[in-house]
Amino acid sequence: MCRNITVLRGLEPAATEQEIYAAALQYVRKVGGVSGLSSTTKPAVDRAVAAIAAATTQLLAELPDRRVPPSTDPPLRRIAAREAAENSAE
């Protein structure tokens, strides 16, 4: 389950709040089977994402440094790199 969630530990620079939130949201949507948010699902999803993001932040702070960085960048970094490359090509 959640094979597509990118490893956040060991990133340089360290994972941002936005990257941690995005991973938590992806996890909650997958586990909860929620593809879109409605007025009935949004409060529960928001609470779960906040709790998982907080737990993830604590986990990343407490784990020792990785010897080897992750092999892939998180989606938000891939998008930013693609946009930067497109802007520099113009």
Phi, psi and omega per residue, in radians:
M1 nan 2.531 3.066
C2 1.023 0.688 3.121
R3 -1.089 -0.408 -3.052
N4 -1.497 -0.077 3.095
I5 -1.301 2.179 -3.066
T6 -1.354 2.540 3.078
V7 -1.152 2.256 -3.138
L8 -1.793 -0.342 -3.119
R9 -1.289 2.295 3.068
G10 1.601 0.105 3.124
L11 -1.233 2.577 3.025
E12 -2.176 2.022 -0.112
P13 -1.179 2.945 -3.093
A14 -0.997 2.744 3.128
A15 -0.992 2.416 3.135
T16 -1.540 2.924 3.069
E17 -1.024 -0.675 -3.136
Q18 -1.142 -0.681 3.124
E19 -1.193 -0.694 3.103
I20 -1.155 -0.749 3.109
Y21 -1.076 -0.775 -3.129
A22 -1.075 -0.716 3.111
A23 -1.159 -0.707 3.117
A24 -1.128 -0.731 3.118
L25 -1.107 -0.749 3.121
Q26 -1.076 -0.745 3.119
Y27 -1.085 -0.847 -3.108
V28 -1.101 -0.741 3.121
R29 -1.093 -0.713 -3.135
K30 -1.164 -0.902 -3.094
V31 -1.138 -0.702 -3.104
G32 -1.444 -0.159 -3.115
G33 1.147 0.591 -3.084
V34 -1.909 2.021 3.121
S35 -1.682 -0.541 3.100
G36 -2.290 2.705 -3.119
L37 -1.720 2.328 3.053
S38 -2.061 3.053 3.134
S39 -1.116 -0.411 3.133
T40 -1.508 -0.473 -3.118
T41 -1.701 -0.441 -3.030
K42 -0.994 -0.827 -3.122
P43 -1.049 -0.759 -3.133
A44 -1.172 -0.721 3.131
V45 -1.133 -0.779 3.139
D46 -1.036 -0.756 3.127
R47 -1.132 -0.760 -3.128
A48 -1.139 -0.753 3.131
V49 -1.087 -0.755 3.128
A50 -1.069 -0.763 -3.133
A51 -1.150 -0.751 -3.124
I52 -1.227 -0.667 3.092
A53 -1.099 -0.729 3.118
A54 -1.130 -0.765 3.128
A55 -1.132 -0.666 3.125
T56 -1.156 -0.753 3.107
T57 -1.034 -0.787 3.124
Q58 -1.123 -0.769 3.134
L59 -1.034 -0.839 -3.121
L60 -1.105 -0.605 3.128
A61 -1.222 -0.554 -3.054
E62 -1.585 -0.373 -3.137
L63 -1.320 2.574 3.080
P64 -1.200 2.813 3.112
D65 -1.053 2.619 3.058
R66 -1.473 2.567 3.087
R67 -1.351 -0.576 -3.119
V68 -2.165 2.257 3.131
P69 -1.169 2.812 3.115
P70 -1.031 2.661 -3.089
S71 -1.364 -0.296 3.134
T72 -2.261 2.658 3.062
D73 -1.490 2.655 3.056
P74 -1.091 2.713 -3.103
P75 -0.926 -0.706 -3.113
L76 -1.105 -0.607 3.105
R77 -1.281 -0.625 3.102
R78 -1.140 -0.719 3.112
I79 -1.106 -0.808 -3.134
A80 -1.087 -0.713 3.135
A81 -1.146 -0.712 3.124
R82 -1.121 -0.762 3.124
E83 -1.134 -0.694 3.106
A84 -1.111 -0.714 3.122
A85 -1.149 -0.700 3.119
E86 -1.141 -0.707 -3.141
N87 -1.203 -0.599 -3.134
S88 -1.331 -0.397 3.125
A89 -1.354 -0.327 -3.090
E90 -1.397 nan nan
